[in-house]
Amino acid sequence: MPAPGTLLSLYKGHTERVTAVVWSPNGTRIASGSEDRTVQVWHAAAGKPIFIDRSHRAQVNTLAWSPDSTQIASGSRDATVCVWHATTGHPICIYRGHTWSVNAVAWSPDGMSIASGSDDMTVQVWDATTGHHRFTYRGHAVGLINFVEAVAWSPQGTHIASGNEDRQVHVWTAP
């Protein structure tokens, strides 16, 4: 086993600042997002690229792998969330329900839904395959501007936690 802090691989595919990095649940791949508007998927051990997704028109803010490691969701300043196949890059759907920058995305434990949090002060839950809107949580839109910065599903898929700029975390029943 290498000593702590030993560099194991290095990926140099982005042309601008890297803003998001996430491991696949199976631990074999990494997805990284950047100000260069790309999501790049690469082999974790070798640092070799698998493919580059250029679906976004603005900086990529957040990434999430599906629980089975087959799909990736990416949220962007362009107010969209793109979902695509994690090996081929084949697009699955684009969610356009937000009006401002998307800062957080999270897959439901069953892989059927995605929750996305945005500067529009909402968390929106939608079908991961079709992009069909299911529910909008508006609890953060009270008082000052409270951009949603973080979203997470409970392990059972029955609740969602979301955090925003007012230093609070809301826990609410998932649709």
N, C-alpha and C positions, 0 to 999 in steps of 0.2 A: 504494500500500500504506500503510495507517495506521501511525502510529508505535507502537513497542512500548508495551504497557500501555493502548492505546486501547480503551475499552469499546465493544463491538460490539452487544451485546444484553443485556437484563436480564430475568430471569424471576422473578416474585413470586407463584407459585402456592401455595407451601407455607405452612402455618400454624404449623409448629414447625421446629426446627433441621434443616438438610439434612445427611444422613449419608452419602450416596453420590451420585456423579455419573459418568456414562459416556457417551461419544460413540458413535453408531452407526458400524459399520465403513465405511459409505458416506459418513460425515461430514455428513449432512443433518439428523440429529435428535440430541437429548440426552434421556437418561432421568435423572431425579433421584429419590432416595428420602429419606424423612424420618422424624423422630420422630412426625409426624402420621399414620403408618401408611399413607401413600400412595406409589405410584410414579407420577410424572407424566412424560409424554412430550411433548416440545415441539420446534418448529422451531428449529434452532440459530441461524440468521441473524436471524430476526424475533422470537424469544422468545415465539411464539404457541403456546398449548397445542393438542395433538392429542387427548389423552384422559388421564383419571386412573383408575388402578387402585386399588381399595380392598379387595383380597383379604386382606390381612394384618390380624391382630388385635393386632399390636405393632409396634414400630419396625422400619423397613426398614434393614438393615445393609449390604447388598451388592447389586450389580447386574451383569449381564453380557448383552451382545447376542449373538445367534447370529452365526456368521461371515457369513451372507448378509444380515444386517440385518433379517430378517423377524420375529424373535421376541426376547423378553427374558425372562431369569430373574431373580427377586428373592428374596433370602434375608432372613429376619427373626428377631427375638427370639422369635417365636411357634413356632420350631423347624420351620418349613415353607419350602419353595422353591416359588414360583409361576412357571409358564411361561405366557405368553400372546402373542398376535399383536401385533406392535409398531405396527401401524397402526390396527387396529380395537379392540384391547383384549380381543378374544374369548379366553376362557381355553382353554388346551390341556391342562394337567394341574397338579396340586398334589402335590409330593413330601412325604411325612410320615415319612420314615425316621429322622430325627434326634430325639433326646430333649431337646436343649437348643438354645440360640440358634445360628442359622446365620450365620457370619461371612464366608464366602467362597464364590463360585460361579464356575465356569469352564466354557465350552463346549469340547468336543473340536473339533479343526480340521475334521472332516467334518460337524459339526453334529448328530451322532446321539446324543451322550451329554453329560451334565453331571456334573462333580465338585463336590461341596459339602463344605465344611469347617465344623466345629461346635465349640461348647463341650463337646460330649460326647466330645471327643478323637478323633473319627473323620473320615476323608474317605470319602464314599460316592459311588459312581459308579452312575449310573442312566440309563435311556432318556429322552431329552428329549421324546419325544412321548407315551409312555404312563405315565411315572413308575415303570416296573418296575425294581426294584433289581437291579444287576448284581454289585456287589462292595463290600466295606467294608475299608478300610485302617485297621489299629489300631496301627500303629507308634508313634504319638504317645502312646499310653496307657501309657507306661512311666515309673515314678517319680512325681513330683509331678503335680498337675493341669496338663495341657498343652493348653490350648484351641487348636484349629487356627484360625489367623487369615488364612492366605493359601493359595491353590491356583492352579496354572497347568499347562496341558498343554504338552508339547513340540510344536514345529511339525509334526512327523511324526505326532503322536498316539500315540506308542509309550511315552511316559513321562509321569509326573505329578510335579510338585514341590509340596511342601506345607510350610508353615512354622508354627511355634507359639510359645508363650510361653517355651519353654526356650532360645530363641535359636539354634535349629537348623532347617535345611531338609532335609527328606527327599526324595530322588529315587528313585522306584520305578517298576516296570513297570506300565503301564496294562493293565487287563483287555481 
